Amino acid sequence: MRVVLSGLVLLVLVATIGVFTFAKPQYHPPGGNGKTLKFDDAKPPVNGWLYADATPGFHLGEHHDEWKYAMPYVPNLPAGAGLLQATRDKPGGHADALYVPRNGCIGVQLFSGARTTLCRPRAAAVFIVDALPSYRPGQWNTFVTGVARSDVTKITVQARGAQEDDYVPGTHTHHFRPLPPQVVYDSKTPMWWGAFVDSTFQPQPWNLVVKVYNRVGLMATANVAPAHAGDALYCASALRAVCGMSAQRRS
């Protein structure tokens, strides 16, 4: 039996995020009140950051608005923008959101309401990391919300210092070892619109390694070590300064 010492579970039930301890960090596939949600037209990008859908993302009135069971509704997006993915770590206020204001561009909104638009960014993945305040020793949690470019085949996230316990029932024997990188995006079974989400736990200050792969191998690595609690925009790219938005964090 494999158990993680402590962690976060990201539950998407009527757009509510819950934080729990003593559970393996994981993202539960979207679903509303036990209903299976399926949107066949919500395909990932097909050419760089271009989508086959001329107006990608979720819009009000589409699919009977059932997509709102899977993520927070973001009412203040620019007119006509399609929502790719959103998370909220507390009721009310703004959400961390990724959206498409026009095809080929990725819009980003932070909890503060700050926004930026990246048009055909030279990055393999664009993502937001929300570093949650540490309310007890040895508990440093994050939420990761991102989207992948068309040539990406896999994305992993590793929280440095996180451990898993191979516990043998009946013997009270524990075998601790580092928690390996977790696959958060797989092009064979992509989330809607090429988005991805993850939650992490580690017993030391936030320190994540995000690796992005294509069909040849590793193409980009992003090391994320926030100095303070809050959310910020990051890019995984072999180039520097491709995001166009400095890290903005809330107190």
Beta strands, then each sheet from edge to edge (+ up, - down):
strand 1: 2-4
strand 2: 9-10
strand 3: 26-27
strand 4: 82-87
strand 5: 96-100
strand 6: 105-109
strand 7: 115-119
strand 8: 125-131
strand 9: 140-148
strand 10: 154-159
strand 11: 163-166
strand 12: 176-178
strand 13: 182-186
strand 14: 195-202
strand 15: 208-213
strand 16: 218-224
strand 17: 230-236
sheet 1: 1+ 11- 12+
sheet 2: 2+ 3+
sheet 3: 4+ 5- 6+ 7-
sheet 4: 14+ 9- 8+ 17-
sheet 5: 13+ 10- 15+ 16-
end
